[in-house]
Amino acid sequence: MPRLEVFSQDHMKLAYGIYLFTSKHPLVRKLKRIAQPSVHGHKTWSSSYLIMDYLTEQPLPEGSRVLELGCGWGPASVYCASQQKARVTGLDVDDSVFPYLDMMAAANDCKVKALHASFNDMKVAQLEKFDCIIGADICFWESLTDDLFRLFKRAKKAGVKKIILADPGRSTYEELLQRCEKTWPGAFSHNYWYALEPKRFEGQLMVLNFQ
């Protein structure tokens, strides 16, 4: 049975081996006075747990270079750095999320490099620095479907070996799935997935294996 530890006084919880902050934690409340994310980076999004659960079953090679797209507070980034022993960069277009990312990394005794950029900023030369790209709850606008698909094409050209994308199942995500399956049928896989930590959450996982 998955373990769930809740620290009510500190407003923290443990899931997949990492400590997470709730919005009521005193440090989070203090950060909100000086850093107020504007592009949906105001909390931990649940699809991150799907990626954690998947990587628990299908771990990355130790030392993998991982890029998280739209990292927000960075739970998936922190998981990869702490539990997968990966070298992780968290990318977000909103630099107000990075104090939260730093707080999460410090709480879990790991390091995650922050990168302030948009999806379209990531050209082939930048993507060549990574082995794996992950993203959770990041395909929520119609325009992001095009942005992500073009980024995935550049990532393949750059030699990225794996892309993992998790989502509850938005229509924009479904459209991206169809485009990826049509373009890379041999690399494409898609599964309905669930996580049990810190509570049950159901969603979808797309994996592109380019190696």
N, C-alpha and C positions, 0 to 999 in steps of 0.2 A: 504494500500500500504506500503511495507517495506520502512523504512527510510534509506537513505544514506546521510551521511554528509562527505564532503571532505574538508580537511584543506590544501589548496594548498601551503600555505607558509611553513607549517611545514611538508609537505609530510606525512600526516596521514589521515586515514579514519576510519569511524565507521561502524561496521557490527555486527549484533546480540548482540548489547550492549557492545561490547569491541572495544577499540582503537587498530588500526593496523598501523605498520610502513611500508612505501614503501622503496625500495632500495635506493631512493634518499634522504632519511632523513639524516640530518647531523650526528646524532648519529650512524646510520647504517654505514655511510661512514667512520666514525672514527673507529668503531669496526672492519671493514674489514681490517684495517691496522695491527691489532694485532691478529685477530681471523678469519681464513679463512676456513670455513667448506669444507670438501672434499667428503662427501658421500651424495650429493644432498641436503645439508642443507643450501643452499645459498639464499632461499627465502621462502615466505609463499606459500604452495601448496594448490590448489583450492579445493581438496576433503575435506579439513578440514571444509569448509563451509557446506558441506552435513551433516556432523556429527552435527554441530551446529544447522542446521535447523531441523534435526530429533529430537534432544534432546529438542528443543523448543516445539515440539508436544508431545514428550514422555519423560518428565523430569525424571532425576534420583532422588531417595530419597535423601533428604538433608543429608549431611555428608557422602555420599558414598565415598569409597576409590577407586580412579580411577588411572589406569596406562595407559599412552599414549605411544605406541610403535613407535619408530622412530620419536620422537616429533619435531625435527628440531627447528624452532623458537618458536614452541609451541602455535599456535593460538587456537587449540582445547583444549589444556590443560588449557590455560588462560580462555577460555570460561567456561569450567567446574568449575574452581575455583571461577571465578567472578560471573557468572550467575546461576550456578547450586549449588553453595555453597558446592562443593565437596572438598575432600582432595586429591590433585592430585600430582602424580609423573610423570615426563617426562623422558623417557628412550631414550638414543641415543648412538650408537656405536662411534660417533664422538663428543668428548667433546668440540670441537670448537663452537658448536651451543649453548652452555649453556649461554654465555654472551648475546646472542640475546634473549634467553628464559627469562633470568633475567630482561632484559630491557622491554620486553613485559609485564611481570608480574608486574613490578614496575609501568608502565604506567597505568595499570588497577587496581592498589591498591589491589593486591592479591598475594598469595604465591604459587609457584609450586616447589616442590623438584626435583632436578636434579639427575639422576642416569646414570652413565657412564657404559654401559654394552651392550652386544649383545643379540639377541633373545635367542641364545643357552645358555647364562649365567643364564637365569631365570629358576631356578628349582622350584619344587613344594613348597618347604619351603618359597621361596621368593614370589611366586604367591599367597600363602595363605593370604597375607597381603592386597589383593585387592578384591573389589566387582565387578568391571567393568573394562574391557580392551577396549581401543579404538585405532584405527590406520587409518591414511589417506595417500594414495599414498605410501604405504610401500612394496607392492608386485611387484617390478619392475624388479627383476632378477629371473631366473629360480630356483636358489638355495634357494631363499627366500620362495618359495612355500612350500618346504619341512620344512624349519626352522619354518615357521609360523604354519603349520599344527601340527608339533610336540609340539610347544609351546601351541597351543589351547588344545591339549590332556592333557598336564600337568596342564593347567589352570582349566579344568573341574575337574580333580582329586583333585586340590587344593581347590575347592569350589567356584571358580569365578562364579558369577551369570549371567553375560552378557558380550558378546563380540560384538563390533560394528566395522566393517571394511568398509571403503569407497575407491572408486577407479574410474577413468574414464572408465575402462573396458578393461584393458590390458589382453593379453592372459594368462599371468601367474596368474592373479587374477581370471580369469574364471576357470582355472584349480583348484585353491584352493577352489572356490565355489563348484565345482563338488565333491571334496573330502569331504568337510564339509557336504554337503547335504546327501551324501551316508552314512557317519558315524553317523550323528546326525539328522536324518530326522524329528524327533519330535521337535527339538530345532531350526531348521534352518528356516530362512526366508530371502527372497531376493527381493529387489525392485529397480526399476529405480527411481531416485530421482533428484530433482533440487533445487538449492538455488538461491535466488534473491538478496542477499547481499554479498559483496559489488557490485556485478553485477551477471547476470544470469550465472549459471554453471550447467551442467548436468553430471550425473554420476550414479554410482550404490552403493547400500548399502546392506551389508550382516549383519544380526543380528543373533547371537546365544543366545537363552534364555535357560540357564541351570537350572533355579530355578523351 
